[in-house]
Amino acid sequence: SGLEFVRGLVNGTLPLNTMAETLVYDVIDVVSGRVVVAAKPNGAHLNPSGTVHGGYAATLLDSCMGLAIRSTLDKGFGSTTLEFKISLQRPITPETGLISAEGVVLSRGRRIGTAEGRIMDEQGRLLAHGTTTCLIFES
């Protein structure tokens, strides 16, 4: 099932995708309809302005929200992002330290799932948030 798949990412019995390896993030928690991804941004993630590139936050949100939807799927089904939107609230820098991105399913039908996500720092400050719509398909 989708939940078993995401549990495999959390406990290390399944490998993370190459994007997770490249950006150095981990899937750390899952229950059906909720996934948490954690990361510690570093100097390799900076944009020319010296803050973490917005695409880093976008990837963390896309990952946690998409996996939250995947965690609700039966065996033999997959999902892919149709669209997502993010809002960056505070700058993220290497000094921000450990951040977590939590994705939670809002609605899941036979063909479409929606989720919301939030990136928080260790002090509980909101750094970014977003929403996604995913297409569900037989795989």
C-alpha positions, 0 to 999 in steps of 0.5 A: 500500500502507499502507507507501507511504501512511505513507512519503508522510506521512514524506516530505511527499508526503501531508498529515498529518491535521488532528489532527497539525496541531492537536497539532503532531506529525510522522511521522518514520520508517517501516519495515513494522510500525514507525512513529515520531512526534515532537512538542515539547509546548508551553503549548497542550497543558497541563491545569489542573495545568500538565502536558501533558494525558494526551490528548496522549500518548494521541493520539501513541500511538494515531497511531504504533500505528495507523500501524504496523499500517497500514504492513503493509496491502496496497493497498485495506485500512484499519484503525481502532482498536477499543480502546487502553490507555495508562499514563502513567509520567512527567509531560510538560511543555513543558520535557520538549522533543522526545519520540518515540512509537514504535509496533511491530506485535505481531500482524497477521491478516486482520481484527485487528492489535495493536501496542504503543507507547512515548513517550520523551524525548531522554534515553531515559526512558519517559514513557508506553506503551500497546497497541492492537487495530485492526480491518482492513477493505477500504476 
